């Protein structure tokens, strides 16, 4: 995503984070506020409302994973543009997420990447910029379709 394609520039919001205490709810609230400002909330259809809930669940999953496996996120970034929302969570761990052997959904834990596979249009991870230790886990979701008002 970006403005190099000739379209309007992305809308970007950043949240710098420290530690793990309360960061999941803080990131969810930050995301809900951004989605409201960007017109995703109030959802004008059932599908749009479900998409917003999916986004908030995805945020919970990637931020929780950073807390459990990387000492907590350092930065949380939202990018809205070209009909997509991109969520980026950076942390200090160089270990990238690995999909594990499939587990029974009835067993607790270990389902975060399965949730990403199911709900995100795309997701992945990359090393931080040159010279910085750690990684960025990212995901993208499509904007819910807008209801036509001219009916």
Secondary structure, DSSP 8 states (H G I E B T S, - for coil): --STTSS---EEEEEE--SSTTHHHHHHHHHHHHHHHTT-SS-SSHHHHHHHHHHHHHHHHHHHHHHHHHSS-SEEEEEEETTEEEEEEEES--------S---TTSSS--HHHHHHHH-SEEEEEE-STT--SEEEEEEEE------S--
